[in-house]
Every structure is written in structure tokens, then in C-alpha cells.
Amino acid sequence: MRQSLIDQQNATIYQYMLIKRQVIRPELIMSHLLISGILLAFQMLMYQMDGLFSWLFGFAVVQLLHILIMLLTFIKVEEAADRKWIWRINPPWIGFKPASDISLLVYRRVHRQMFWLGLCIIGLLYPWITESLMISIVCWHLWLLIPRLLISFSLRKQRKDGVVRLESKEASYYHR
């Protein structure tokens, strides 16, 4: 029994040692999903069917925007493993996420660029899109990135040569 406790404390994946694990509680996931429902209710209340269309179309636009920014970011990434991202719908990692472990440096760079470039591109669209669509795009952009940015923020003091693993209910940080 003592050996199993030691193994849990020093969990390793190949040559990497677990440094930090953040469990995402179900209450947090439910409140995150509730925010998207509140956005839908607001859009329907203020803009009726245009609000529903904007809510749905805004989600698709933000997904396309995120993949465009990821592709532009990966032009300079040397490791092919860091380029493998998949689209998932399991909360809180809705949207594109790394297919496997990803270096903390690349994870932070991709999400930082996705956040700021996304806001800049959305700002450039302002004169040509409707008010309800603008609200939806900004809200979806923030809603999709906040869980990832919170993980990045919580790992800000960790060494940059480690790796991040996003699983369905937790995020783990490992380093050699």
C-alpha cells in the first residue's frame, strides 16, 4: 500500500514527472455551459430569430477563426507533434485542442496568439457585421478560450520545457 502511495505522488509518463494536476470540477463545467445558454437566451430576447442565427453562426465563425490562427501559428513550429490538433465537443475543451501532449511553450504561444489575434480580427469585422453577430462572435471567442487561458495562467510559474496534457476532466503538467 505504501508503494502505491509513492507511485501516485511521483506519477510519471515515460521520462516525464507529474508536477501539477488541476482537476476540473463538474460544477465548473456546468456553469461554463450555462454561460452559453445565457448568451442564447439574451440573443433570443433581444434579437429574436436573428439572435438564434447569430448565436449559431457566431460559433462557426469563431471555430474557423481559431483554426486559421492555429495554422498561421504552426508555420514556425518545428515539431510536427505540436501541429496535431483535433476538434472536440466535450466540455470544457470545446473546439480545437492538442491531440496529445504539447509543450507548455507552444501551448501558451498558440492560445495567446489565438486570443489577441482573434480579438483584432473580430474588431476589424465590426463595421460590416450586425450587432447581434458581433456580440455572439466576441462571446464565443472568449467562452472557448477562457478555460485554456486559465490553465495557461495557472502554469505561468512552471518551467517552459514541460508538457501539458488536457484530459476530459483534468489538465496535467509534466517535466523531465
Secondary structure by P-SEA (a helix, b strand, c coil): caaaaaaaaacccccccccbbbbbcaaaaaaaaaaaaaaaaaaaaccaaaaaaaaaaaaaaaaaaaaaaaaaaacccccccccbbbbbcccccccccccccccaaaaaaaaaaaaaaaaaaaaaacccccaaaaaaaaaaaaaacaaaaaaaaaaccccccbbbbbcccbbbbbcc
